[in-house]
Every structure is written in structure tokens, then in C-alpha cells.
Amino acid sequence: MQGRLEDGVVHLPGDARQRFHDSRGYGRPTGGDDLEVAPVEAAHLLSRDDIDGVDGMGLRELVARTGTTLDFVVYKDLRDRGFYLSPARDGWPGVDDAAGADFLVYPRGKGPWDGEVEHRVRVVGERESIPVASLGDVVLAIVDEDGDLTYFDTAGYSPEGTAAEDLPAALDAELLSDRALVWDGVDRLYQRGFFGQRLYGRNADSGPLQLSLLEAAYLARADALATDESDVVSRGRDVEGDRFDRRLAVYTALRGAKTVPKSGFKFGSDFRVYTDFESVSDLSHSEFLVRVVAPDHTFVPRDLSLDVRLAGGVRKRMVFALTGDNGEIDWLSVSRLTP
């Protein structure tokens, strides 16, 4: 069987619908027995010797002419894993909104005729840029320079914890260059809220408390410190510019969600976050990491992979907080996926 390439679609004649769509989920029926398939589907059929050519072209020529190398790598891998999938094209099976995806992958044992989609997959090369605002409800299939594949699931996220806030009133604080010190009345702050760190070390059970400027600004706003919030925020902006405001907005939102955010420096992130918290004495491991980014941030796949790999290596979820100038926050969770 020879296909015909026209307007970006390969037309297959004869009994193609029965052979390739009805039995194996390829392409889009056009009426009768004919079938339209995307170039990547035609390439896969050529690789299996199911068709003889497309306008006389073999696999090598078709892939070069249509620029479907990366798509073919992903398409074949998912087919080899036992999935049926369709190109995300307007008017093709399974497509309500094709924006942001290259393939629609159906649950194992189901196809385009069942109306159920397991994954919306976007194909990305190792050196492409990925706008963070374009992620969410999509699986990234990243093809590296060796042709190996890594899948990342991206989805919206909603932080939620169990921490009950119990703040003191108007503690005296000494504002320093990049932190604040509280000398008296700190036990409640530390034990019940995990604010700050003991100046004498994490194993000390007494002594003054050093607070980050984020913690100090939050506590000053809540009148737990006898310090003007604007003074702390001004100091924070001196230290890290406008980024301080974005990080403070995220810190405040995390506290508002009854979670406990702490510095994520040791994990290469802005925060490590505890969701199940009662007191420092019963402290468990943090559950997720947060990196604060602007809504117009662009990922390099290598950096995204580093973040997710590190989080997975310490058994945590990687979450990105997209924080605009107005303080509104969209949460994005990214994790490794094995389809």
C-alpha cells in the first residue's frame, strides 16, 4: 500500500480504515474505507512494514521531509508500551482542545473510539525552552541528544496542611542585615510554629531565635513582633530586590494553607514544606519543595530535570509557585512519570 502526502496529511487507500484505525487506532476515518493519518503515524506504519511507502518515500525520506524525528521517537515508545494514541489535531479523534499537546494517549486497552484520555503529551527537545505558564495538565516527553526519553507529569497543585497557628504578641526583635534576632519569649514561636532556628544550634532547647526576613515580615504583619512590617520588607528588598516580595507572597500563602515553610537552600529550592506538623518535638520529614518563579519564567529542560531529580531523590514533590506582581499564585507540580 502506498500513501499520498497532501496538506500535511497522509491519505491511505483501500481497506486502510479496517486495517489500521478500527483494529489499531491509527488516524482519522474520512468516510468509506479510506483513512487519513498524520506523518508520524505513517512513519510508524513504515517502520513496521505495514505500508510500502508514501509518494514513493521510505521511512528515511518521510521523516526528513516532514521533520517528525522527535515525534516519531515518542510515538513509537508509547506504542511499544502498549498505548494507542492520536495526534492532537483539531478535528481528529479524541480532540476537544488540542492546545499545548502533540499527542493524546488513551488508557491501555482503549482507543480513540472510547472518548477517554489518559495523558496529553507534549514533545520537547533537550535544548528547547518551555514557558512555565504553558504547563499543567500535560505530560512533557523530553527527548535528549542521545534520543533517550524522559517523561514529566505537570499538573496544578493545592498546598494543604494541618499546622495550627499559635502566635505570641509583640515580641521584641532586633533587625540585622539579613535576618532578625528575638531574645526572649521565643519557645512558643519555635516549638509550636517552627519559626526560626535556635542561635545556639538546632539541638539547643533554649536561647535566642534567629528568624529569616520572610519569617520576620510575616510575624510583624501578624503583630507577633514589635517591629514595623515595612522596615522588615524594606530590608528584604535591599537584600534580594523585588524577588523578596514574590517569596513573601508564597511564604504567606503556604502559612495560610496550614503548612510550615522553611528554607529549601539545602535542596536547591526556595522552601521545604511540612504539611503534617504539630510541634518541633514531633517533626517529621518535609513533603515538598517549592521554587518561586515569575509567570513569564522559561524552563530549560536540563534545569527542570535537575529540580525534579533532586526532589525525587529525597522523596519529595517538586512544586513551582508562579507569582505575579499582584501577588496571585498559581501552583504547578512536576514529577517523573513512567507511562
Rosetta silent file (secondary structure, phi, psi, omega in degrees, C-alpha in Angstrom):
SEQUENCE: MQGRLEDGVVHLPGDARQRFHDSRGYGRPTGGDDLEVAPVEAAHLLSRDDIDGVDGMGLRELVARTGTTLDFVVYKDLRDRGFYLSPARDGWPGVDDAAGADFLVYPRGKGPWDGEVEHRVRVVGERESIPVASLGDVVLAIVDEDGDLTYFDTAGYSPEGTAAEDLPAALDAELLSDRALVWDGVDRLYQRGFFGQRLYGRNADSGPLQLSLLEAAYLARADALATDESDVVSRGRDVEGDRFDRRLAVYTALRGAKTVPKSGFKFGSDFRVYTDFESVSDLSHSEFLVRVVAPDHTFVPRDLSLDVRLAGGVRKRMVFALTGDNGEIDWLSVSRLTP
SCORE:     score description
SCORE:     0.000 S_00000001
   1 L     0.000  130.834  176.570    0.000    0.000    0.000 S_00000001
   2 E  -107.114  133.266  174.338    1.267    3.455   -0.971 S_00000001
   3 E   -93.156  166.490  179.401    0.152    6.579    0.870 S_00000001
   4 E  -127.424  121.920 -179.448   -0.202   10.069   -0.560 S_00000001
   5 E   -88.970  122.312 -179.256    1.099   13.125    1.321 S_00000001
   6 E  -150.925  125.579  177.729   -1.067   16.211    0.857 S_00000001
   7 L    55.240   40.369  175.550   -1.506   19.307    3.079 S_00000001
   8 L    77.328    9.778 -179.453    0.387   17.715    5.957 S_00000001
   9 E  -129.736  142.993  177.226   -1.733   14.548    5.992 S_00000001
  10 E  -100.609  121.970 -179.941   -1.033   11.102    4.547 S_00000001
  11 E   -95.064  127.695  179.659   -4.007    9.556    2.739 S_00000001
  12 E  -114.025  130.067 -174.851   -4.183    5.761    2.771 S_00000001
  13 L   -94.257 -173.949  171.314   -6.492    3.995    0.281 S_00000001
  14 L    70.025 -132.616 -177.531   -8.242    0.651    0.080 S_00000001
  15 L   -95.237   30.850 -174.329   -9.070   -1.133    3.306 S_00000001
  16 H   -60.675  -37.200 -178.693   -6.852    1.175    5.425 S_00000001
  17 H   -61.700  -47.625 -178.678   -9.630    2.095    7.847 S_00000001
  18 H   -64.437  -43.142 -174.832  -10.331   -1.503    8.786 S_00000001
  19 H   -71.270  -39.404 -168.617   -6.659   -2.483    8.939 S_00000001
  20 H  -112.935  -33.090 -179.848   -5.255    0.498   10.814 S_00000001
  21 H   -91.297  -55.832 -173.475   -7.991    2.510   12.539 S_00000001
  22 H   -63.671  -31.451 -176.805  -10.696    0.047   13.534 S_00000001
  23 L   -99.078  -25.878 -172.930   -8.227   -2.554   14.785 S_00000001
  24 L  -136.355    7.201  170.038   -5.262   -0.455   15.985 S_00000001
  25 L    75.775   18.688  177.314   -6.409    3.138   16.460 S_00000001
  26 L   -81.729  143.323  161.948   -4.413    4.900   13.734 S_00000001
  27 L    69.085 -166.586 -176.868   -5.592    8.046   12.000 S_00000001
  28 E  -128.285  118.977  177.240   -8.912    9.661   11.160 S_00000001
  29 E   -62.995  142.792 -178.570  -11.571    7.945    9.053 S_00000001
  30 L  -115.398    8.371 -174.899  -12.705   10.059    6.096 S_00000001
  31 L   104.937  138.779 -176.481  -15.706    8.008    5.025 S_00000001
  32 L    71.387 -145.076 -176.604  -15.711    4.665    3.342 S_00000001
  33 L   -98.810   -7.746 -178.615  -12.601    2.551    3.719 S_00000001
  34 L   -72.844  164.441 -176.673  -10.008    5.304    3.252 S_00000001
  35 E  -147.019  140.191  169.875   -8.032    6.737    6.125 S_00000001
  36 E  -102.532  132.710  175.099   -6.054    9.902    6.897 S_00000001
  37 E  -128.033  152.284  174.965   -3.012    9.524    9.137 S_00000001
  38 L   -72.127  157.218  179.012   -0.517   12.068   10.421 S_00000001
  39 H   -53.894  -36.953 -179.434    3.037   11.850    9.043 S_00000001
  40 H   -67.865  -33.957  176.313    4.287   10.426   12.343 S_00000001
  41 H   -68.852  -41.213  177.145    1.678    7.664   12.164 S_00000001
  42 H   -62.121  -39.709  177.954    2.655    6.931    8.588 S_00000001
  43 H   -61.340  -40.539  178.924    6.300    6.786    9.697 S_00000001
  44 H   -66.356  -40.660  177.215    5.391    4.246   12.362 S_00000001
  45 H   -64.463  -36.651  175.592    3.486    2.131    9.850 S_00000001
  46 H   -64.857  -40.236 -178.819    6.510    2.287    7.532 S_00000001
  47 H   -65.369  -23.528  178.946    8.812    1.195   10.358 S_00000001
  48 L   -96.342    1.894 -176.446    6.594   -1.867   10.847 S_00000001
  49 L    60.379   28.325  177.063    6.407   -2.589    7.087 S_00000001
  50 L   -81.310  -25.395  171.923    2.623   -2.229    7.302 S_00000001
  51 L  -127.671  161.765 -173.602    2.646    0.113    4.292 S_00000001
  52 L   -89.265  -27.980 -178.375    5.058    0.207    1.374 S_00000001
  53 E   174.018  175.582  175.775    5.729    3.921    1.116 S_00000001
  54 E  -129.932  110.186 -174.536    4.368    7.458    0.940 S_00000001
  55 L    52.193   36.780  179.943    4.645    9.008   -2.521 S_00000001
  56 L    82.102   -3.537 -179.734    7.455    6.533   -3.092 S_00000001
  57 E   -86.767  142.304  169.774    9.279    7.631    0.054 S_00000001
  58 L   -90.230 -169.619 -177.312   10.505    5.228    2.688 S_00000001
  59 H   -59.921  -45.506 -176.893   10.889    5.963    6.384 S_00000001
  60 H   -58.158  -48.231 -177.216   14.159    7.847    5.984 S_00000001
  61 H   -69.383  -39.432 -177.718   12.818   10.230    3.354 S_00000001
  62 H   -65.798  -44.616  179.690    9.459   10.779    5.058 S_00000001
  63 H   -62.377  -41.548  179.847   10.974   11.636    8.444 S_00000001
  64 H   -66.967  -40.788 -176.190   13.427   14.050    6.828 S_00000001
  65 H   -71.540  -37.246 -174.019   10.778   15.738    4.695 S_00000001
  66 H   -97.830   -6.704  178.090    8.169   16.135    7.454 S_00000001
  67 L    64.346   39.491 -174.111   10.536   16.875   10.386 S_00000001
  68 L  -105.904   22.679 -174.677    8.949   14.249   12.603 S_00000001
  69 H   -58.757  -53.707 -177.805   12.065   12.713   14.187 S_00000001
  70 H   -64.486  -42.481  177.876   11.312   13.679   17.811 S_00000001
  71 H   -59.631  -39.811 -179.248    7.609   12.945   17.408 S_00000001
  72 H   -63.856  -41.486  178.951    8.468    9.528   15.977 S_00000001
  73 H   -57.024  -46.411 -177.796   10.706    8.693   18.971 S_00000001
  74 H   -71.559  -44.536 -178.594    7.873    9.454   21.393 S_00000001
  75 H   -58.955  -47.821 -178.799    5.128    7.898   19.276 S_00000001
  76 H   -64.436  -40.854 -179.954    6.996    4.629   18.860 S_00000001
  77 H   -60.471  -44.572 -178.485    7.925    4.471   22.549 S_00000001
  78 H   -69.556  -37.248  174.543    4.311    4.879   23.647 S_00000001
  79 H   -63.057  -42.012  179.053    3.111    2.345   21.084 S_00000001
  80 H   -64.028  -25.869  178.433    5.766   -0.080   22.315 S_00000001
  81 L   -83.448    0.192  174.746    4.437    0.432   25.857 S_00000001
  82 L    96.628   14.356 -179.944    1.021   -0.773   24.741 S_00000001
  83 L   -98.713  146.033  160.558   -0.829    2.526   24.273 S_00000001
  84 L   -90.834  144.837  178.822   -2.980    3.716   21.414 S_00000001
  85 E  -150.478  155.792 -179.679   -2.526    7.422   20.763 S_00000001
  86 E  -125.255  146.511  170.825   -3.683   10.105   18.345 S_00000001
  87 E   -62.417  139.402 -179.389   -2.049   13.283   17.086 S_00000001
  88 L   -83.440   79.885  179.943   -3.600   16.278   18.846 S_00000001
  89 L  -119.419  141.941  177.508   -5.028   17.927   15.754 S_00000001
  90 L   -56.952  131.376  178.361   -8.293   19.819   15.500 S_00000001
  91 L    87.465   -1.797  179.367  -10.983   17.557   14.135 S_00000001
  92 L   -95.654  163.636 -176.065   -9.100   14.342   14.900 S_00000001
  93 L   -56.169  138.727  173.621  -10.321   11.629   17.273 S_00000001
  94 L    80.702   -0.174 -171.666  -10.263   12.469   20.948 S_00000001
  95 L  -101.233  112.736  168.138   -9.502   16.164   20.480 S_00000001
  96 L   -97.800  -45.551  178.722  -11.596   18.756   22.306 S_00000001
  97 L  -138.348  106.816 -175.972   -8.758   21.233   22.824 S_00000001
  98 L   -80.869   -8.906 -174.989   -5.515   20.478   21.010 S_00000001
  99 L   -60.124  133.097  173.025   -3.657   23.448   22.516 S_00000001
 100 L    85.863   -2.548 -178.199   -0.493   22.545   24.391 S_00000001
 101 L  -131.899  153.460  173.818   -0.305   18.886   23.356 S_00000001
 102 L  -105.802  -30.769  179.433    1.128   16.869   20.472 S_00000001
 103 E  -136.024  147.561  167.489   -0.470   13.508   21.293 S_00000001
 104 E  -107.123  123.737 -176.237   -3.494   12.228   23.152 S_00000001
 105 E  -108.097  129.029 -176.232   -2.724    8.925   24.844 S_00000001
 106 L   -95.022  155.615  176.257   -5.590    6.600   25.732 S_00000001
 107 L   -56.658  149.497  177.971   -5.728    4.206   28.694 S_00000001
 108 L   -56.235  135.665 -178.831   -4.320    0.759   27.981 S_00000001
 109 L    88.093   -3.011  179.401   -6.965   -1.379   26.327 S_00000001
 110 L  -125.252  164.402 -177.483   -8.818    1.671   24.990 S_00000001
 111 L  -139.699 -169.046 -175.918   -8.603    3.737   21.828 S_00000001
 112 L   -64.006  -17.580 -179.044   -9.847    6.919   20.192 S_00000001
 113 L   -82.538   -7.852 -176.436  -13.367    5.498   19.922 S_00000001
 114 L   -93.695  -13.316  175.997  -13.765    5.279   23.746 S_00000001
 115 L    70.884   23.364 -179.710  -13.637    9.005   24.495 S_00000001
 116 L  -128.073  126.605 -177.886  -11.236    8.689   27.431 S_00000001
 117 L  -111.156  129.447  178.424   -7.768   10.283   27.502 S_00000001
 118 L   -86.202  -46.190 -177.992   -5.046    9.124   29.907 S_00000001
 119 E  -140.351  142.455  167.022   -2.327   11.665   29.045 S_00000001
 120 E  -102.973  116.399 -168.809   -1.954   14.806   26.968 S_00000001
 121 E  -110.653  132.387  172.773    1.655   14.626   25.773 S_00000001
 122 E  -113.723  132.956 -178.994    3.894   17.417   24.502 S_00000001
 123 E   -93.471  129.777 -176.499    7.149   16.534   22.725 S_00000001
 124 E  -135.982  136.377  172.792   10.164   18.671   23.651 S_00000001
 125 E   -82.879  158.145 -175.297   13.801   18.511   22.625 S_00000001
 126 L   -56.725  -30.677 -173.974   16.542   18.769   25.234 S_00000001
 127 L  -103.863    6.974  177.822   17.540   22.287   24.146 S_00000001
 128 L   -79.063  157.333  175.001   14.085   23.811   23.680 S_00000001
 129 L   -95.911  144.743 -176.472   12.701   26.445   26.025 S_00000001
 130 E  -125.839  107.596  175.220    9.496   25.734   27.946 S_00000001
 131 E   -63.022  129.172 -176.053    7.354   28.647   29.219 S_00000001
 132 H   -63.368  -31.789 -179.093    6.162   27.732   32.691 S_00000001
 133 H   -67.675  -14.522 -179.244    2.732   29.222   32.005 S_00000001
 134 H   -88.648   -2.362 -176.755    2.218   26.632   29.244 S_00000001
 135 L   -96.018  170.425 -175.472    2.474   23.707   31.676 S_00000001
 136 L   108.632  128.043 -178.248   -0.200   21.998   33.738 S_00000001
 137 L    57.751   35.879  176.688   -2.429   19.093   32.676 S_00000001
 138 E  -148.866  147.431  174.913    0.220   17.973   30.204 S_00000001
 139 E  -102.240  124.160  174.686    2.976   15.353   30.146 S_00000001
 140 E   -84.273  126.701  172.346    6.324   16.541   28.827 S_00000001
 141 E  -108.455  101.059 -174.578    8.130   13.939   26.734 S_00000001
 142 E   -96.778  123.300  179.871   11.685   15.252   26.605 S_00000001
 143 E  -101.997  118.240 -177.786   13.990   13.717   24.004 S_00000001
 144 L   -85.144 -178.875 -173.566   17.669   14.198   24.852 S_00000001
 145 L   -67.933  -18.249  175.346   20.581   14.387   22.424 S_00000001
 146 L   -86.981   -6.346 -176.282   21.055   10.614   22.579 S_00000001
 147 L    88.426    5.071  176.815   17.412   10.042   21.674 S_00000001
 148 L   -79.179  154.840 -173.790   16.527    8.811   25.159 S_00000001
 149 E  -113.309  139.184  170.356   13.161    9.775   26.630 S_00000001
 150 E  -131.363  131.761 -179.858   12.172   11.242   29.992 S_00000001
 151 E  -106.761  135.812  175.305    8.548   11.891   30.885 S_00000001
 152 E  -126.019  127.459  174.725    7.419   14.574   33.340 S_00000001
 153 E   -88.182  129.098  178.332    3.857   14.937   34.554 S_00000001
 154 E  -120.716  131.912 -175.449    2.836   18.575   35.127 S_00000001
 155 E  -153.436  157.433  173.785   -0.342   19.434   36.993 S_00000001
 156 E   -64.357  158.501 -175.904   -1.929   22.079   39.152 S_00000001
 157 L  -143.232  151.225  178.160   -1.392   21.776   42.878 S_00000001
 158 L  -133.074  102.483  179.559   -3.064   22.985   46.060 S_00000001
 159 L   -60.611  140.709 -179.052   -0.899   23.120   49.216 S_00000001
 160 L  -157.016  130.857 -179.047   -2.732   21.923   52.291 S_00000001
 161 L  -138.465 -168.530 -175.203   -1.560   21.115   55.803 S_00000001
 162 L  -124.678    6.093 -175.178   -2.621   20.626   59.407 S_00000001
 163 L   -68.941  130.848  176.361   -0.488   23.161   61.290 S_00000001
 164 L   -99.192  124.625 -175.936   -2.425   25.230   63.850 S_00000001
 165 L   -82.931  131.816 -179.017   -1.018   28.732   64.275 S_00000001
 166 L  -139.767   89.198 -171.966   -0.442   29.923   67.841 S_00000001
 167 L   -99.794  143.439  172.271    1.414   33.241   67.841 S_00000001
 168 L   -76.346 -175.675 -178.827    2.591   35.358   70.774 S_00000001
 169 L  -119.960  129.300  165.637    2.116   39.112   70.857 S_00000001
 170 L    49.648   54.554  174.604    4.627   41.879   70.154 S_00000001
 171 E   -75.779  143.248  176.532    7.957   40.207   70.923 S_00000001
 172 L   -71.059  132.716 -179.257   10.990   42.470   70.753 S_00000001
 173 L  -131.988  144.788  178.513   13.105   41.746   67.687 S_00000001
 174 E  -107.667  114.670 -176.575   16.480   43.052   66.564 S_00000001
 175 E   -83.678  120.842 -179.696   16.625   43.618   62.810 S_00000001
 176 L  -106.879 -167.028 -174.022   20.025   42.724   61.346 S_00000001
 177 L   -65.285  -42.422 -178.043   21.410   42.827   57.806 S_00000001
 178 L  -136.634   18.530  178.274   19.686   39.683   56.508 S_00000001
 179 E  -164.514 -179.617  176.704   17.746   38.289   59.467 S_00000001
 180 E  -130.506  150.673  177.411   16.193   39.190   62.818 S_00000001
 181 E  -116.412  134.420  174.195   17.011   38.062   66.353 S_00000001
 182 E  -120.464  123.520 -170.874   14.441   37.514   69.102 S_00000001
 183 L   -96.300  -30.730 -174.475   15.963   37.072   72.534 S_00000001
 184 L  -128.135  149.626  175.109   13.030   36.482   74.873 S_00000001
 185 L    70.488   31.937 -170.447    9.710   34.622   74.760 S_00000001
 186 L   -95.264  -10.691 -172.090   10.664   32.507   71.771 S_00000001
 187 H   -59.213  -41.756 -178.908    9.672   28.993   72.852 S_00000001
 188 H   -65.464  -42.810  178.525    6.122   29.235   71.532 S_00000001
 189 H   -57.904  -45.727 -173.844    7.289   30.625   68.216 S_00000001
 190 H   -77.642  -53.308 -173.183    9.796   27.859   67.726 S_00000001
 191 H   -69.514  -43.853 -174.013    8.108   24.812   69.214 S_00000001
 192 H   -90.277  -21.077 -177.536    4.529   25.434   68.108 S_00000001
 193 H  -123.444   -6.911 -176.823    5.145   27.189   64.793 S_00000001
 194 L    52.759   43.228  171.742    8.677   26.179   63.776 S_00000001
 195 L   -87.104  132.823  172.689    9.579   29.809   63.192 S_00000001
 196 L    72.894 -168.800  178.856   13.308   30.473   63.031 S_00000001
 197 E  -144.654  143.708  179.420   16.230   28.463   64.353 S_00000001
 198 E   -60.470  133.159  177.626   17.962   28.476   67.718 S_00000001
 199 L   -62.424  -30.525 -178.729   21.002   30.720   67.678 S_00000001
 200 L   -85.172    4.546  178.208   22.814   28.097   69.770 S_00000001
 201 L   113.752  157.713 -173.147   22.115   25.378   67.197 S_00000001
 202 L   -66.574  -20.718  179.528   19.248   23.135   66.201 S_00000001
 203 L   -89.700   -4.618  179.020   19.819   20.780   69.124 S_00000001
 204 L   -73.425  143.311  178.422   19.592   23.554   71.713 S_00000001
 205 L  -107.243   12.400  176.804   16.406   23.633   73.774 S_00000001
 206 L  -157.611  176.994  178.316   16.751   27.262   74.859 S_00000001
 207 L   104.185  171.515 -176.636   18.316   30.543   73.847 S_00000001
 208 L   -65.711  164.961 -175.388   17.523   33.300   71.343 S_00000001
 209 E  -119.313  131.359  173.033   15.909   32.707   67.978 S_00000001
 210 E  -100.029  128.641 -178.617   17.158   33.821   64.583 S_00000001
 211 E  -109.546  144.046  169.281   14.412   34.500   62.049 S_00000001
 212 E   -69.711  162.111  178.091   14.679   34.847   58.301 S_00000001
 213 H   -65.074  -29.725  175.305   13.464   38.177   56.930 S_00000001
 214 H   -64.459  -46.850  178.550   10.494   36.336   55.425 S_00000001
 215 H   -63.052  -42.501 -179.085    9.523   34.964   58.819 S_00000001
 216 H   -63.717  -41.299  178.983   10.090   38.334   60.459 S_00000001
 217 H   -64.821  -42.815  178.738    7.920   40.147   57.890 S_00000001
 218 H   -61.944  -46.084 -178.131    5.136   37.589   58.287 S_00000001
 219 H   -69.487  -35.728  177.023    5.245   37.788   62.094 S_00000001
 220 H   -64.314  -39.987  178.329    5.426   41.579   62.074 S_00000001
 221 H   -63.823  -32.260  179.900    2.295   41.699   59.893 S_00000001
 222 L   -88.054    7.183 -179.254    0.559   39.429   62.434 S_00000001
 223 L    61.985   23.047  174.825    1.682   41.703   65.321 S_00000001
 224 L   -84.038  -16.215  174.400    3.691   38.867   66.802 S_00000001
 225 E  -119.186  143.297  176.960    6.795   41.096   66.653 S_00000001
 226 L   -86.231   53.815 -178.012    7.077   44.650   67.955 S_00000001
 227 L  -134.704  140.875  179.813    8.677   45.647   64.651 S_00000001
 228 L   -70.736  126.937 -179.246    7.201   47.615   61.782 S_00000001
 229 H   -56.489  -39.834 -177.041    6.459   45.281   58.858 S_00000001
 230 H   -62.670  -32.633  177.576    7.539   47.926   56.348 S_00000001
 231 H   -66.409  -40.961 -179.912   11.004   48.076   57.920 S_00000001
 232 H   -68.405  -44.146 -179.895   11.446   44.335   57.514 S_00000001
 233 H   -62.960  -41.128  177.888   10.139   44.352   53.926 S_00000001
 234 H   -60.885  -40.789  177.362   12.439   47.253   53.061 S_00000001
 235 H   -65.197  -40.583  178.362   15.385   45.292   54.436 S_00000001
 236 H   -62.179  -40.512  177.796   14.307   42.243   52.452 S_00000001
 237 H   -66.893  -33.998  175.518   14.168   44.255   49.238 S_00000001
 238 H   -62.761  -35.486 -175.943   17.657   45.597   49.963 S_00000001
 239 H   -77.472  -45.091 -173.455   18.891   42.008   50.260 S_00000001
 240 H  -135.425   16.065  175.079   17.211   40.400   47.221 S_00000001
 241 L    70.288 -154.551 -176.931   15.250   43.036   45.333 S_00000001
 242 L   -64.777  -19.298  179.163   11.687   42.562   44.120 S_00000001
 243 H   -60.390  -27.350  178.211   12.078   38.804   44.432 S_00000001
 244 H   -59.616  -41.505 -179.625   11.608   39.241   48.182 S_00000001
 245 H   -63.660  -39.893  179.065    8.001   40.329   47.624 S_00000001
 246 H   -66.717  -41.714  179.729    7.264   37.274   45.486 S_00000001
 247 H   -68.468  -35.374  177.523    8.827   34.944   48.035 S_00000001
 248 H   -65.930  -39.213  177.421    6.957   36.644   50.874 S_00000001
 249 H   -61.324  -41.704  178.961    3.674   36.182   48.999 S_00000001
 250 H   -68.353  -44.068  178.312    4.417   32.461   48.623 S_00000001
 251 H   -57.536  -46.483 -179.008    5.539   32.124   52.245 S_00000001
 252 H   -62.657  -41.970  179.447    2.339   33.826   53.418 S_00000001
 253 H   -64.420  -39.544  179.535    0.166   31.604   51.190 S_00000001
 254 H   -66.094  -41.586  175.591    1.862   28.459   52.496 S_00000001
 255 H   -64.103  -39.239  178.538    1.299   29.528   56.099 S_00000001
 256 H   -64.769  -24.886  177.469   -2.303   30.358   55.196 S_00000001
 257 L   -88.043   12.408  178.344   -2.707   26.809   53.869 S_00000001
 258 L    64.015   31.351  170.455   -1.684   25.483   57.319 S_00000001
 259 L  -107.971  169.234 -179.558    1.685   24.255   56.118 S_00000001
 260 E  -119.888  105.380  177.528    5.083   25.139   57.566 S_00000001
 261 E   -88.767  137.645  175.379    7.611   26.511   55.059 S_00000001
 262 E  -132.575  168.650 -179.210   11.311   26.562   55.910 S_00000001
 263 E   -55.050  135.107  177.166   14.404   27.380   53.902 S_00000001
 264 L  -103.352   17.523 -173.874   14.941   24.996   51.000 S_00000001
 265 H   -54.415  -44.334 -176.751   18.566   26.014   50.471 S_00000001
 266 H   -65.215  -16.096  177.840   19.982   22.563   51.205 S_00000001
 267 H  -108.536    9.468  178.314   17.729   21.178   48.464 S_00000001
 268 L    71.839   25.016 -178.578   18.424   23.942   45.947 S_00000001
 269 L  -130.013 -179.466  178.321   14.935   25.445   46.271 S_00000001
 270 L   -79.461  -41.899 -176.852   13.240   28.365   47.996 S_00000001
 271 E  -139.587  147.423  158.923   11.317   26.339   50.578 S_00000001
 272 E  -106.485  143.059 -168.716   10.956   22.893   52.003 S_00000001
 273 E  -129.464  130.938  176.460    7.432   22.473   53.304 S_00000001
 274 E  -100.238  130.621  178.984    5.944   20.431   56.133 S_00000001
 275 L  -104.174  -32.107 -179.596    2.253   19.570   55.837 S_00000001
 276 L  -105.536   93.747 -172.374    1.763   17.318   58.879 S_00000001
 277 L  -135.565  131.593  171.768    3.018   19.438   61.781 S_00000001
 278 L  -120.267  -45.280  177.533    2.181   19.657   65.475 S_00000001
 279 L  -160.302  163.029  178.632    5.434   20.675   67.118 S_00000001
 280 H   -62.653  -31.480 -179.106    9.182   20.672   66.533 S_00000001
 281 H   -63.454  -28.459 -179.243    9.495   17.852   69.061 S_00000001
 282 H  -110.844   31.189 -173.297    7.432   15.604   66.765 S_00000001
 283 L   -67.746  130.509  174.015    8.889   16.873   63.499 S_00000001
 284 L  -104.044 -165.751 -179.558    8.700   14.518   60.526 S_00000001
 285 L   -80.713  150.876  174.063   10.187   14.967   57.066 S_00000001
 286 L   -68.971  149.727 -172.925    9.121   17.797   54.783 S_00000001
 287 L   -97.088  -32.172 -179.537    6.777   16.682   51.999 S_00000001
 288 E  -147.925  161.351  178.479    7.518   19.014   49.105 S_00000001
 289 E  -109.611  147.082 -179.925    9.928   21.619   47.769 S_00000001
 290 E  -126.513  131.004  168.648    8.932   24.975   46.331 S_00000001
 291 E  -114.893  129.405 -178.979   10.736   27.138   43.827 S_00000001
 292 E   -89.758  126.123  179.900    9.324   30.629   43.299 S_00000001
 293 E  -135.167  157.139  175.274    9.233   31.757   39.658 S_00000001
 294 L   -78.319  153.913 -179.020    7.620   34.589   37.714 S_00000001
 295 L   -60.723  -21.994  178.395    4.660   33.718   35.441 S_00000001
 296 L   -96.885   14.822  179.195    6.804   34.521   32.393 S_00000001
 297 L   -63.666  144.868  177.572    9.603   32.203   33.537 S_00000001
 298 E  -120.688  125.808  178.670   11.028   29.865   30.901 S_00000001
 299 E   -84.053  144.072  160.753   12.446   26.467   31.799 S_00000001
 300 L   -97.064  128.025 -176.010   15.432   24.838   30.202 S_00000001
 301 H   -49.679  -36.241 -179.319   14.661   21.083   30.230 S_00000001
 302 H   -63.017  -42.479  179.743   18.023   20.285   31.833 S_00000001
 303 H   -67.996  -39.277  177.048   17.290   22.595   34.809 S_00000001
 304 H   -61.513  -42.423  178.756   13.777   21.210   35.161 S_00000001
 305 H   -62.746  -40.045  178.523   15.185   17.701   35.212 S_00000001
 306 H   -61.726  -45.504  179.974   17.691   18.664   37.915 S_00000001
 307 H   -60.276  -48.271 -175.259   14.953   20.083   40.155 S_00000001
 308 H   -70.096  -38.429  177.957   12.678   17.077   39.754 S_00000001
 309 H   -62.220  -44.987 -179.107   15.504   14.557   40.110 S_00000001
 310 H   -63.783  -45.587  179.525   16.720   16.161   43.326 S_00000001
 311 H   -60.775  -44.685  178.926   13.222   16.301   44.804 S_00000001
 312 H   -64.092  -34.941 -179.542   12.582   12.685   43.872 S_00000001
 313 H   -65.472  -25.608  177.852   15.940   11.641   45.315 S_00000001
 314 L  -109.261   19.452  173.803   14.906   12.941   48.753 S_00000001
 315 L    59.556   47.452  177.563   11.329   11.637   48.390 S_00000001
 316 L  -130.137  158.753  175.377    9.668   14.996   47.969 S_00000001
 317 E   -86.992  141.332  175.965    7.327   16.559   45.436 S_00000001
 318 E   -97.510  122.513 -177.990    8.669   19.436   43.306 S_00000001
 319 E  -125.523  136.127  175.760    6.289   22.396   43.213 S_00000001
 320 E  -109.808  134.539  178.764    6.713   25.692   41.399 S_00000001
 321 E  -105.568  108.272 -179.841    4.925   28.817   42.636 S_00000001
 322 E   -86.330  108.028 -169.426    4.121   31.149   39.745 S_00000001
 323 E  -119.625  116.078 -179.531    3.880   34.506   41.454 S_00000001
 324 L   -86.254  176.336 -179.702    2.893   37.684   39.641 S_00000001
 325 L   -65.116  -23.388  179.352    3.425   41.295   40.629 S_00000001
 326 L   -85.945    2.113  177.722   -0.104   41.378   42.064 S_00000001
 327 L    85.780   -5.416  177.710    0.754   38.561   44.480 S_00000001
 328 L   -69.803  143.372 -173.039   -1.552   35.994   42.863 S_00000001
 329 E  -126.523  130.277  168.149   -0.072   32.495   42.885 S_00000001
 330 E  -111.438  133.474 -177.044   -0.559   29.513   40.598 S_00000001
 331 E  -102.731  134.401 -179.105    0.921   26.244   41.859 S_00000001
 332 E  -129.544  121.826  176.524    2.479   23.734   39.471 S_00000001
 333 E   -98.782  133.928  178.439    3.602   20.251   40.455 S_00000001
 334 E  -127.764  129.426 -178.434    6.162   18.464   38.249 S_00000001
 335 E  -145.409  155.407  175.440    7.138   14.813   38.750 S_00000001
 336 E   -65.933  144.282 -179.746    8.774   11.953   36.872 S_00000001
 337 E  -132.574  135.676  169.806    6.333    9.681   35.100 S_00000001
 338 L  -111.961  103.742 -176.910    6.690    6.166   33.783 S_00000001
 339 L   -60.116    0.000    0.000    3.785    5.658   31.355 S_00000001
